[in-house]
């Protein structure tokens, strides 16, 4: 897309100015002022604003090249923003995965503790049952106290008959076998308890490591969010005036405004020129681009203010008119 560069568009922005150069002079004086409107009847002159004049043809070529460069820079910013989005998604996914690992580890640890407790209880119950059998083998079962139910009395009769049906050596062998079984069960309980302590410490250490690493995942998400926010701001604010007018060609003349915002340039006549001025104060910035013919504008005064500053919502083609613009 070629820029539609117009000549002489600044005529409507110029006011009468006395003391013009003589017709014979090869140069013309271009004077003016830079100021901002502060309200009705109020204006603020801008001092130390750099005013630069460029050959019109060189500026036209510069703008054409700059337009292409800005397009590439914008695409790079868009790709950077997309990459920042992807990095944030990955950081959040990694954080969620780490949190799930911790939750799974906690569930596994609780399940292992519950399983160990169940196995210990089973062995303890078997030990109690075996001890009852051992006691019953020591002497003949006695009649239950009180008035037993039929079922209790029948159970007593069966135990008594079983006891008397065994010889003393058989009862001794059974007692020995039950006592050995209880020793094995107690050994199992001790081993289960020791293993639970050992594995519990290992699980706790592993979970502590995962929880400690969680801070790094949170930090990665925060950093990714900051990177994305920065990428969005850069993309939305692009291009700044400094980006539009980066690496300008060599100027024909330049000057800075005085304390009253006044400036004066000596420029060649009969030559299309581009006048550029940029100002920044903290977060605020203003920029002006005017196309002028010094011979035609000789004796007039250039006023650079809010009303003819470059506008953020203008299009690139607006650079060819009296008002500059930020490129969309």
C-alpha positions as CSV (number, residue, x, y, z in Angstrom):
1,X,0.0,0.0,0.0
2,X,1.6,3.3,-1.1
3,X,1.0,6.4,1.0
4,X,-1.0,9.1,-0.5
5,X,1.3,12.0,0.3
6,X,-0.2,15.4,-0.3
7,X,1.7,18.7,-0.7
8,X,0.8,21.9,0.9
9,X,-1.8,20.5,3.4
10,X,-0.5,22.7,6.2
11,X,-1.8,25.9,4.7
12,X,-5.1,25.9,6.7
13,X,-3.0,25.6,9.9
14,X,-0.9,28.7,9.4
15,X,-1.6,32.2,10.5
16,X,-0.1,35.5,9.4
17,X,3.4,36.2,10.4
18,X,5.5,39.3,9.7
19,X,9.2,39.8,8.9
20,X,9.3,37.4,5.8
21,X,12.6,36.8,4.0
22,X,13.2,38.8,0.8
23,X,12.1,37.3,-2.5
24,X,15.7,37.0,-3.6
25,X,16.7,34.9,-0.7
26,X,17.2,31.1,-1.5
27,X,15.9,30.4,2.0
28,X,12.7,31.2,3.8
29,X,12.1,31.5,7.5
30,X,9.5,29.3,9.0
31,X,8.4,30.3,12.5
32,X,5.8,29.0,14.8
33,X,4.9,27.8,18.3
34,X,4.1,24.5,20.0
35,X,1.5,24.5,22.8
36,X,-1.3,22.5,24.4
37,X,-4.8,23.7,25.2
38,X,-5.5,23.7,28.9
39,X,-9.1,24.9,28.6
40,X,-11.0,28.0,27.3
41,X,-8.6,30.9,27.1
42,X,-5.7,28.8,28.5
43,X,-2.8,27.3,26.7
44,X,0.5,25.8,27.8
45,X,3.6,26.5,25.6
46,X,5.9,23.5,25.3
47,X,9.6,24.3,25.6
48,X,12.5,22.2,24.4
49,X,10.4,20.4,21.8
50,X,12.7,19.3,18.9
51,X,11.4,20.6,15.5
52,X,12.9,18.8,12.5
53,X,12.6,19.5,8.8
54,X,13.1,16.8,6.2
55,X,13.2,16.6,2.4
56,X,9.7,15.6,1.2
57,X,10.9,12.9,-1.1
58,X,13.1,11.3,1.5
59,X,10.3,11.4,4.0
60,X,7.9,9.8,1.6
61,X,10.3,6.9,1.0
62,X,11.0,6.7,4.7
63,X,7.2,6.4,5.5
64,X,6.7,3.8,2.8
65,X,9.6,1.7,4.3
66,X,8.5,2.4,7.8
67,X,4.9,1.3,7.1
68,X,6.2,-2.1,6.0
69,X,8.6,-2.3,9.0
70,X,5.7,-1.4,11.4
71,X,3.6,-4.1,9.9
72,X,6.3,-6.6,10.6
73,X,6.8,-5.3,14.1
74,X,3.1,-5.5,14.8
75,X,3.0,-9.1,13.6
76,X,5.9,-9.9,15.8
77,X,4.1,-8.3,18.8
78,X,1.0,-10.4,17.9
79,X,3.1,-13.5,17.8
80,X,4.7,-12.6,21.1
81,X,1.3,-12.1,22.7
82,X,0.1,-15.5,21.4
83,X,3.3,-17.1,22.7
84,X,2.6,-15.4,26.1
85,X,-0.9,-16.8,26.1
86,X,0.4,-20.3,25.4
87,X,3.1,-19.9,28.0
88,X,0.5,-18.9,30.6
89,X,-1.7,-21.8,29.7
90,X,1.3,-24.2,30.0
91,X,2.3,-22.6,33.4
92,X,-1.3,-23.0,34.7
93,X,-1.5,-26.6,33.4
94,X,1.8,-27.4,35.1
95,X,0.6,-25.9,38.3
96,X,-2.6,-27.8,38.2
97,X,-0.7,-31.0,37.5
98,X,1.6,-30.4,40.4
99,X,-1.4,-29.7,42.7
100,X,-3.0,-33.0,41.5
101,X,0.2,-34.9,42.2
102,X,0.1,-33.5,45.7
103,X,-3.6,-34.4,46.1
104,X,-3.0,-37.9,44.7
105,X,0.0,-38.4,47.0
106,X,-2.2,-37.4,50.0
107,X,-4.9,-39.7,49.0
108,X,-2.4,-42.6,48.5
109,X,-0.8,-41.9,51.9
110,X,-4.2,-41.9,53.6
111,X,-5.2,-45.1,51.8
112,X,-1.9,-46.8,52.8
113,X,-2.4,-45.8,56.4
114,X,-6.0,-47.1,56.4
115,X,-4.9,-50.4,54.8
116,X,-2.1,-50.9,57.3
117,X,-4.5,-50.1,60.2
118,X,-7.0,-52.6,58.9
119,X,-4.3,-55.4,58.6
120,X,-3.1,-54.7,62.1
121,X,-6.7,-54.8,63.4
122,X,-7.3,-58.2,61.6
123,X,-4.2,-59.7,63.2
124,X,-5.1,-58.3,66.6
125,X,-8.5,-59.8,66.4
126,X,-7.1,-63.2,65.4
127,X,-4.7,-63.0,68.4
128,X,-7.7,-62.4,70.7
129,X,-9.6,-65.3,69.2
130,X,-6.5,-67.6,69.5
131,X,-6.0,-66.6,73.1
132,X,-9.6,-67.5,73.9
133,X,-9.0,-70.9,72.3
134,X,-5.8,-71.4,74.3
135,X,-7.7,-70.6,77.5
136,X,-10.4,-73.1,76.6
137,X,-7.7,-75.8,76.0
138,X,-6.3,-75.3,79.4
139,X,-9.3,-76.7,81.3
140,X,-12.7,-78.0,80.5
141,X,-15.3,-75.4,79.6
142,X,-17.6,-74.4,82.5
143,X,-21.3,-73.9,82.4
144,X,-22.2,-70.3,81.5
145,X,-23.2,-68.2,84.5
146,X,-26.8,-67.4,85.0
147,X,-29.5,-69.0,82.9
148,X,-28.0,-69.5,79.4
149,X,-30.1,-69.5,76.3
150,X,-30.6,-72.7,74.4
151,X,-28.0,-71.5,71.8
152,X,-25.5,-70.7,74.5
153,X,-26.0,-74.0,76.2
154,X,-25.7,-75.9,73.0
155,X,-22.4,-74.1,72.2
156,X,-21.2,-75.0,75.7
157,X,-22.0,-78.6,75.2
158,X,-20.2,-78.7,71.9
159,X,-17.0,-77.1,73.4
160,X,-17.2,-79.5,76.3
161,X,-17.6,-82.6,74.1
162,X,-14.8,-81.4,71.9
163,X,-12.5,-80.8,74.8
164,X,-13.2,-84.3,76.3
165,X,-12.7,-85.9,72.8
166,X,-9.1,-84.7,72.7
167,X,-6.2,-86.2,74.6
168,X,-4.0,-84.1,76.8
169,X,-1.2,-84.3,74.3
170,X,-3.5,-83.1,71.5
171,X,-4.6,-80.2,73.6
172,X,-1.0,-79.3,74.3
173,X,-0.1,-79.5,70.6
174,X,-3.0,-77.2,69.8
175,X,-2.0,-74.7,72.4
176,X,1.5,-74.7,71.1
177,X,0.4,-74.2,67.6
178,X,-1.9,-71.3,68.6
179,X,0.8,-69.7,70.6
180,X,3.2,-69.9,67.7
181,X,0.6,-68.4,65.4
182,X,0.1,-65.5,67.8
183,X,3.8,-64.9,67.9
184,X,3.8,-64.8,64.1
185,X,0.9,-62.4,64.1
186,X,2.5,-60.1,66.7
187,X,5.7,-60.2,64.6
188,X,3.6,-59.2,61.6
189,X,2.0,-56.4,63.5
190,X,5.4,-55.1,64.5
191,X,6.7,-55.4,61.0
192,X,3.6,-53.6,59.6
193,X,4.0,-50.8,62.2
194,X,7.7,-50.4,61.4
195,X,7.0,-50.4,57.6
196,X,4.2,-47.9,58.1
197,X,6.5,-45.6,60.0
198,X,9.3,-45.9,57.4
199,X,7.0,-45.6,54.3
200,X,5.0,-42.8,56.0
201,X,8.2,-40.8,56.5
202,X,9.1,-41.4,52.9
203,X,5.7,-40.3,51.7
204,X,5.7,-37.3,53.9
205,X,9.2,-36.3,52.6
206,X,8.0,-36.7,49.0
207,X,4.9,-34.6,49.7
208,X,6.9,-32.0,51.4
209,X,9.1,-31.8,48.2
210,X,6.1,-31.5,46.0
211,X,4.6,-28.8,48.2
212,X,7.9,-26.9,48.3
213,X,8.1,-27.0,44.5
214,X,4.6,-25.7,44.3
215,X,5.9,-22.2,45.1
216,X,7.9,-22.3,41.9
217,X,4.9,-23.3,39.9
218,X,2.9,-20.4,41.4
219,X,5.8,-18.0,40.7
220,X,5.9,-19.3,37.1
221,X,2.2,-18.5,36.7
222,X,2.6,-15.1,38.1
223,X,5.5,-14.4,35.8
224,X,3.6,-15.7,32.8
225,X,0.6,-13.5,33.7
226,X,2.9,-10.5,33.9
227,X,4.5,-11.3,30.6
228,X,1.1,-11.7,29.0
229,X,-0.1,-8.4,30.4
230,X,3.1,-6.7,29.2
231,X,2.7,-8.2,25.7
232,X,-0.9,-7.1,25.6
233,X,0.0,-3.6,26.6
234,X,2.8,-3.4,24.1
235,X,0.5,-4.7,21.3
236,X,-2.4,-2.4,22.2
237,X,-0.1,0.6,22.5
238,X,1.8,-0.1,19.3
239,X,2.9,1.9,17.5
240,X,4.0,4.7,19.8
241,X,5.1,7.9,18.1
242,X,8.7,7.0,18.9
243,X,8.1,3.7,17.0
244,X,6.5,5.5,14.0
245,X,9.4,7.9,13.7
246,X,12.3,5.6,14.5
247,X,15.5,6.0,12.5
248,X,14.4,9.1,10.6
249,X,16.6,10.2,7.7
250,X,19.0,13.1,8.1
251,X,17.1,16.4,8.6
252,X,17.7,19.5,6.7
253,X,17.4,21.7,9.7
254,X,16.3,21.3,13.3
255,X,15.7,23.5,16.3
256,X,14.2,23.3,19.8
257,X,11.4,25.5,21.1
258,X,12.2,28.2,23.6
259,X,10.5,28.8,27.0
260,X,7.5,30.2,25.1
261,X,7.2,27.3,22.8
262,X,8.5,29.5,19.9
263,X,10.8,28.2,17.1
264,X,12.2,29.4,13.8
265,X,13.8,27.4,11.0
266,X,15.7,28.5,7.9
267,X,14.5,26.3,5.1
268,X,15.2,26.1,1.3
269,X,12.5,27.6,-0.9
270,X,10.7,25.8,-3.8
271,X,11.1,22.4,-2.2
272,X,8.5,20.2,-0.6
273,X,9.4,19.5,3.1
274,X,8.1,17.5,6.0
275,X,8.0,19.0,9.4
276,X,8.2,16.6,12.4
277,X,7.8,17.4,16.1
278,X,7.6,14.9,19.0
279,X,6.9,15.6,22.7
280,X,6.5,13.4,25.7
281,X,5.8,14.1,29.3
282,X,5.5,11.0,31.4
283,X,2.7,8.9,29.9
284,X,1.5,11.6,27.6
285,X,2.9,12.2,24.2
286,X,2.1,14.3,21.2
287,X,3.4,14.2,17.7
288,X,3.0,16.4,14.6
289,X,3.8,15.8,10.9
290,X,3.2,18.6,8.5
291,X,3.9,18.8,4.7
292,X,4.9,22.3,3.8
293,X,6.3,24.4,0.9
294,X,8.5,27.1,2.5
295,X,8.0,29.5,-0.4
296,X,4.2,29.2,-0.2
297,X,4.2,29.4,3.6
298,X,6.8,32.2,3.9
299,X,5.4,35.0,6.1
300,X,3.1,32.6,7.9
301,X,3.3,31.2,11.3
302,X,2.9,27.4,12.1
303,X,1.0,26.6,15.2
304,X,1.4,23.0,16.5
305,X,-1.3,22.2,19.2
306,X,-3.8,19.6,20.2
307,X,-6.1,20.3,17.3
308,X,-3.5,19.2,14.6
309,X,-1.6,16.6,16.6
310,X,-1.5,13.1,15.5
311,X,-4.5,11.1,16.7
312,X,-4.4,7.5,18.0
313,X,-7.5,6.5,16.1
314,X,-6.3,7.8,12.7
315,X,-5.1,5.5,9.9
316,X,-1.7,5.3,8.4
317,X,-2.9,7.2,5.3
318,X,-3.5,10.2,7.6
319,X,0.2,10.8,7.7
320,X,-0.2,12.3,4.2
321,X,-2.5,15.0,5.4
322,X,-2.2,17.9,7.7
323,X,-2.7,15.8,10.8
324,X,-0.2,13.0,11.6
325,X,-1.4,9.8,13.2
326,X,-0.4,6.7,14.9
327,X,-0.5,3.7,12.6
328,X,-3.3,1.2,13.2
